[in-house]
Structure formats: structure tokens, C-alpha cells
Amino acid sequence: MKNTQEYIHENKEKFLNELLDLLRTPSISADPSYTNDVSKCAEQLAQHMRSVGLDSVEICSTAGHPIVYGEKIIDSKLPTVLVYGHYDVQPADPLELWTSPPFEPVIKTTSAHPQGAIFARGACDDKGQMFMHVKSFEAMLSSNELPCNVKFMIEGEEEVGSPNLGIYVKENKEKLAADIILVSDTGMLANDVPSITTGLRGLSYVEVEVVGPNRDLHSGLYGGCVANPINILTEMIASLHDKDGKITIPGFYSSVEELSNEERGEMAKAPFSHAHYCEALDIEDTYGEATYSTMERGSIRPTLDVNGIWGGYIGEGAKTVIASKAQAKISMRLVPHQSSEEITALFVKHFESIAPKGVRVKVTPHHGGEPVVTPTDSIAYKAASMAYETTFGKKPIPVRSGGSIPIIAMFEEELGLKTMMMGFGLDSDAIHSPNEHFGLFNFYRGIETIPYFFENYTKLMSNENA
């Protein structure tokens, strides 16, 4: 019988083809017109989980898109790892910016992925990374080297804020009982600089609307006489930052965790090239809060960004109107000790207070989530660090991510479990953007590394309990 790593090596082409098939299903959770495709993807995943040997595989209905569950319990006395991932994807718009159709995966080489990368929506976020765990499980089970119990919970609503996952978790605490949660929905610094995510920012997401006159007006007859909602909205948004890039909402920073100079010094040891960063984004310089580095701005500092803004006439040619309303979507990334509920309330109060006479303001809160920091002295972190060191040949660097996975804090609150985040994507993989991709090196290296985590974790837990 082949051992786990031999099995992986001999089945790489099969693993890739299976992933490509999964990527062809446009499981876009945000668009109701793709509901059938999301359900189809859940069916595909469930069938595949059964085929690799998972037991009790079921498609669990929710008020939205389903959750796919499966498990393999080999000995109740052994540790249990709960693997979380998601099979839903972001919308592919704008389609015209893709160099190949988003749901027709192709392999192309890039400067970051000279061995090739899979270009498709969901390739990295999160089908490719989620699928690494299914394939790792297959390899461990097929080689009779699965060292502990494993449970899979793969949802279909992560990209819309996981509105029904919390309900499912609360109703299934016994089913989901485990010792650690394992997630691959983050990234690492570079293919030759492995890293482990030890922190995530929280999120407050709102939509704002500024309403002026009761109809669109002729800009010649009414211009200069009536408040223009688009002008007002842009002025209000511009006022949310000062000249040093700091957010001006009163009380916004009152709970922000301030890292020591020693902690910031450790963060600064992670390799970073300002020139390469700017070149990759085709920008002349970086921008952000004064006195903080680019890496710090993107990880340990809170942010406020406009994600979309619209109003008035945007078609071909000219139409001289003052729009009756203007709207925008705004996200705020939060750091430890900031509460999404409190920040949302502060935003609403401030935004309403700065609206001038002549317009009405409406703020609609959407989904949010809490920031998370995981310890680097835990058994799970040690097991993961050892696993990366085995496959990459060097110790991974602990880093805090600028992204948010709101359900991580929910898992800790509801299940009492910490989460180990073992991501294998790169920042340059264009997740949520046109031409999203995932390196073949990263896909395979993830499948190779995950079994070592299981092995290390089981051994360390056994030693701890001896």
C-alpha cells in the first residue's frame, strides 16, 4: 500500500481534473439567478465526499443555500479536527476584464506561478483551498494513515456573510464537537516564504443613501439652487478621513489595540518590497494612515473604504440632470477589541450628523463580524508550523491578515473552539477580482502539508494528555 505522500504524488492529475470540474459550476451565492447552480455544486461536493470515504455525508438545508457535512470517526478517544470551507463564490463581474471565461478554468503561467495557475472564479477562494482538505483526507484514508477523526462542514453562503451558518452551528453543537477547527481560506506571504495567519480583522458593512429632490432635475434650471445628492454624498465620504488618512468618526479608535514597538518590530521582519508591491498593482505609491507601514495598514489598523458608489446618469452621451438620490456601499475593517455592532452604531450616528439641510440620509447596516487573534503557543499552531517546515523546508512566519472571516469568532463563541488558519494562496491571486487564480504549486503543496498537520496534532495532543 502506498503511503500518504506517495498517493498524493501519483494522483496529482486526477486531483486537478476533479477540481477543474468543480470550478465549472457557477455557485454564485449573491445572485438568486444562480440558486440552482449553488445547489448543483453542493450535490457535486457531497457526491465527491462520499466517493473518497467520508461517512454520514448529507446536504443540510438552511433558509438559504445548503451546508454539506461529512465525517470519519475512527476512534472516539482520538482528537477530532473539524474542517470548515465554502463552495460558494463571488460574482464574476466585470466579465469583460477576464482574459478567459470565469467558469471555464484554464491553466496559465504567471510571474508568481511559473509552474502554472488555475484561472477561474473560486480557484483560490475557496474551492481550490477547500478541496485540498478533501484530497488530503482521501490520501490519508486510502493509505490507511488517517491519524484522528475528521469532520467536514462546507457552506454555501460565505460570500454573502454566512447568514444561516450560525443557526446551523447552534442547532448542531453535538454533531460539530471537535478539538480544533481547520480552515484554508487565507494566504501566505510567498511560495518561498511560508506563513500562518494568526489574526483576522473584523468587518462592519453598510449601505448609505442620500436623497434630495423628489425627482431628477434639469441641471440648468435647478443647478446651484438645490442640493445635489451626488455632490453631497461625495463630500460626506471625503470627510470620513483626515489629511493623514485617519478615520474621523468620533470614538472610532477608542478600543483599537495598539501593538508595542517590539511586536511591530517582529512584524517588520516579514519580507516586503515596496517596489514590487506597487509594480504588481500598477500604482506609483502606496497610500494610508500616516506613521504606519503598508503591511501594518493592511493588518493591524482599522480601515474605511467605499466599495461602490452610484447615482444619476451613467449611460452613453450626456444627460444634464441632478439626480434625486445617490448611494454607496462602505466597508470598515476592524482590529482586536473593536466591536462590529458598536462601530456600525458610531458610523450611523456620525453619518447622519454630517448631512446638510436639503437632503435626507439613510444608513442600512449589512453583515458584520468580529476580529480574531489566535495564539502562537498552542498545540495546533505548533502542529501547523511543523507541517509547513516539513514541506517547505523552513519555519512559517506568523502574520495577521487584513481580511475578515466573521464566522471564526462565531465558532469560538458557539463551539468553544479555536481555529487554525492554514492558507496557501497568495495576495496576487486576485480573489474577488477578474482573473482569480490559484497556483498548481500551492494546490499540491497544500494537499501535501495538511496530512502532516493531522499527524503532528494527534501526536502532540496524545503527549499533552499522557
N, C-alpha and C positions, 0 to 999 in steps of 0.2 A: 504493500500500500504506500502511495506517495505521501510525504509529509505536507504540511500546510503550504509552505513556500514553494515546493515543487509543483503542487497542484495549481497554485496561482500562476506560476510561470508557464505551465503547459496549457492553461485555459485563457490566456490574455485576449486572444482574438474573439473567443466566444463571449467573454465578459463585455468587450467593446460593442459587439454586434447587438447584444441584449440591451445595453444602454441606449444605443442609437435608436432601437425600436421604441423604447420608452419615450425618447425625446421627440418622436414624430407625433405624439398625441398632444394637441394644444390645450393643456389643462390650465386655462386662464381663469382663476377663481374670481377675479374682479368683474368680469363681463358675463352677465346672465345668458348671453347667446352661446356661451361655451359650456353650459352646465352639463350637457350630455358628454362632452369630451372629458370633463373633470371626472365624471362617473366612470367613463371608459378607462381612464388612467388608473383609477382606484381598482377596477377589476383586473387590469393588466398586472398591477403590482401584487394584488392578493394572489393571483394565479401563480405568479413567479415565486412568491414567498412559500407557497405550498410545494412548488416543484423542487425547491432547494432543501426541504426537510423541516420547515417550521410547522409546529402544531397549533391547533386551535386558531387557525387563521380566519378572521372574519372582517367583513366590511361593516363598520358600525355607523349607523345613520345618525345624523345630527339635524338641527334646524337648518343647517346649510349644507356644505359638502362633507362627504363621509371621511371617517378615520379608519385606516387599515391597521389591524392588530394581529400579531402572531407571537408565538413563544416557543422556546425549547427548554424545558425544565429537566435537567439530567440528574440532579440531586438537591433536595431541599436544604441540605446542610451547607451547600456551596454558595458563594456570593451570586447575586443576580445583577446583571447590567441591563438597564432599560435604555434602548436606543431610540432617540427621537429624530425625526426628519420630516420633510414635507415634499409632497409630489406636485403641488400647485405651483404655477409660475406667474411672473409679471406679464402684463400685456406687452406685445412686441412693438408697438408704435414708438417712433415713426418708422413705418416699414421701408420707406424709400432710402433710409440710411443703412440698411443691412446690405452687405455685399453678397449674401446668399440668403435664400428664404429661411426665416427663423425656425420653422418646423420641418425643415429638410436638412438634417445635420450633415455636415461635411468636415473633413479633416484638412486643416491648413497649417502651415508653419508661420511662426511669428518670431520676433527677436527674443521674446521672453520664453517661447516654447519652440525651440529649433527642432525638437523631435515630433512636433505636430500638436495641434489642439483641436478639440471638437467645437465647432461653431454651431450653436443652436440656443434658442431660448430655454433656460433651465439647465444648461450643460453644467454650470458650476453651482447655481443657486436654484434648487438644491438637489435636483435629480441625480446629477453626477456624484455629488458627495454623499447623498443618502444611499445611493446604490452601492457605493464602496462597502458599506456595512453589510448589505445583503450578500455581496460576493465574498467578503471576508468570512461571514458565517458559513456560507456554502463550503469554502475551502477548509475551515476548521472541522466542520461536521463530516465532510467527505473523507478527510484524513484521520478521523477519529481522534482529533486533538482539541475539541471544544472543552476548555478547562472549567467552565462555570455555566450557570444558567443565563439565558438571554431573553429579553422581551423587546418587541418592536412596536412602536406607536408612531405611525406615519400619517400626518394630517393633510388636509386639502384646502386649508384656509389661512396659512401663514402669511401670505402676501396681502391679505385683507385684514390683518390684525388678530387672527385666531379667535373670532367671536364666540365660538362654541367649544373650544378646546377646554377651557376652564370648567365648563359644566360637565364635560365628559370625565375630566380628571376627578372632580369632586364626587361623581357618582360611581367611580371605579377605582377607589383608592386601594382596595384589597387586591384587585387584579393587577394593578400597576406597582405593587410593593416591590422594592428593589433596594440595592445598596448604593448605587450611583447611577446617574443619568449620563449618557454619552451622546454628544452632538457633533456633527460636522456641518456647520452652516457658517463657518468663519473662514479665515485665511491664514497665510503665513507670510513672512517678510519676503522670501525669495526661495527659489528651488535649491540654492546652496546655502541658505540661511534659514533653517527651520525655526519655527516659533510656535508657542502655545498661547492662545488667547486667555487671559486671566481676568479680563474686565470688559463690560459692555456698557455703553451709555443707554440711558432710558429715553423715552420719547413722549412728547406731547404734540398732537397733530390737530390743527384747527382749520376751519374754512371761514373766511371773512367776506362780508358783503357790504358795500357802501351804496346806498340808494339815494338818488336826488329827485329830479322831476318825475312826474307820473308817466312820462313817455320820452322817447328820443326827441331831441330838439334840433332845429336848424342852427348850426353853429354861427351863422352870420347874424341871425335875428336875436339869438339869445346868448351868444358868446360874450363873456365879460360881465354878464348880468346874473347868471345862475351858476351855482356851484357845480363844477364838472366832477362827477364821481370818480372818473379815472384819474384826473389830476389829484383829487383829494386822497384817493387810495394810495397812489404812489408816494405822495408826501408823507402820509402816515407811516407807510412801510419804511421809508428812508429814515424817519425819525427814531426807528427802533434800535439803531446803532449810533454810537457817537463816532467822532473822528478817529478814535483809537481802536475801533472795532468792538467796543464793549456794548453789551445789550443794555438799553436804557429803561427797561421795565422796573419800576421800584420793587425792591425785595427779591429780584431775580437771583442774585448771588448770595443771599443771606445764609443758605445752607450748603453752599458749594464746598466740597472737600479740597483743601489746599495741601498739595504734596510738599514734603520737605525738600530742601536742596539736595539732600542725599538721594532721595527717591527720584528726583528729576535727573540727577546725575547718572543713576543706573539706567533710566530710560534712554538717555542720550548715547549710551553705548551701542544701541541698535544701529546697524549701518543705514545711512540715509544720504542720498546725493540730491542736493537741491537742483543741480543742473539736469540730472536725469528725470527728476520729478516734473520739472517744467517742460522738458522736451517731450515726455510721454503725453502730456496734456496740451501741448502746443500753446503754452502761455509764456509770457515774458517774465513773470514774477509771481510769487505767492502773495496771499492776502489774508489778513485775520487780526485777531486780538494782539495788540502790542505787548511786548516783553515775553511772549511765548513762542516757542519754536513751532515749525509746521507740524511735526509729529505730536507735540503737546496739544496744539489747537485741535487736532483730529482725534484726540483720545481722552485727555483728562480735563478738557474745558467744555463748558456748555455752548451751544450754538443756537442761532435762529436763522432759518433760511426760507425764502419764498420758493415753493415747488411748482407753482403755476399761477399765472395771472391773466385775466381776460376781461373783455368788455368792449362795447362799441363795434364799429365796422372793421373787419379784418379781411374782407374779400378783395378781389381784383379791382384795380382802379380806385377812384375816390368817391367817398360819400361823406359829405360835410355835416356830421351830426355830433351833438353832445349826448352821449349815452345816458340812459336813465339809471343805469347801475353798473358797478364794476365789482369783480370778485377775485379772490386769491386763495391759494392753499398754502399754509405755513406749517413747517415742522420745527420743533425745538428738541435738540438732543441734550439729554440731562446727564449729570455726573453723580457719583455717590452722595447720598443724603438729600438730594433733590427729589421731591415727590411730584409725579406727573399731575396728580389732581390739584395740588397747590399751585404749580406753575401754570396750569391751564386757567385756574381762577385768577391768578395775577395778570395773565395776558388779557383775559376778557375785561377785567376792571380797567386796566390801563388803556386798551384799545378803544373802549367806549368813551373814556375820559378825554382822549385827544381828538375826538371827532368834532369838527367845527359845526356851527349852525348852518342849516341849509341842507344837511344830509342826515340820513338815518343809518346806523351801523348794526349789523347782526353778526354775531360770532357763533359758529356751530362747532363744538368740540367733536372730534372723531376718536379713533383709538389712541391709546397711550400705553406706556409700560415703564417699569422701574429699572434703574441702573443696577448692575450686578458686579461684584468683585469676588473672585474665587481664590482660596488660599493656595500658596505655592509649597506649603509644607505638608499637604495632605497625602494620603496613600495614593489617591487617584492621580494627583499631579506627578508624584514620583514614578508611578507606573507608566504614565504617558511620556514623561521625559526620557525614561529608559528605552521606551519603544522607539521614539524618534532617534535616539542616539544609536540604536541598533541598525536602523535602515538608512539613516543619513550620515552616520559616522561622526556626528558632533552633537553636543547638547543643544536643545532648543532654547531660544530666548523667550522669557515670559513677556508678553506685551498686552496692552489694553487696546481694545478695538474701538473705533469711533461709531460702529454700527450698533443696532439695537435688536435684541431678540426678547421681546417683552415676556414671553412665556417662561423664560428661565427663572425669573423672580417668582412667577406663579407656581412653578414646580416646587421651589423651596418652601413656599408658604403652605401649599396644599399637601405635598407629599413628604416634606421634611428632608428633601434630598438635595445635595449639591450636584452641580453639573460640570462635567469635564468637556471642554470645547477643543476638539482636535480637528481644526480646519486645514485643508490642503490647497485651497485656491489662492490666487494672487490678486492684489489690488488692481492689476492691469487687466483682469479677466472680463471687465465691462459688464458686471452683473447689473441688472435693471436697465441696461443701455442697449442700443443696437450693437450687433456683433458680439454678444456674450459668448464666451468660450471657456474651455477647461482643458488644461494640458494633459496629454496622454501620460507624461511622466507623473503628473500629480495624481491622476486617477489610479494608476497602477501602484504608485508609492503609498497611497492611502490604503489600498487593499492589502499591501504587504505589511504596513505598520500596525494596523488595528489588531490583528491577532496577537502581536507582542504585548499590546496593552492588556488584552484579556489574560494572557499568561502571567504577566507581571502583577496585575491587580489581584488575581487569585492567590498567587504566592505570598504577596505582601499582606493580604487580608488574613491568610492562614497563619502567618507568623505573628500577626497582631493578636489573633485570638488564641494562640497556643498557650 
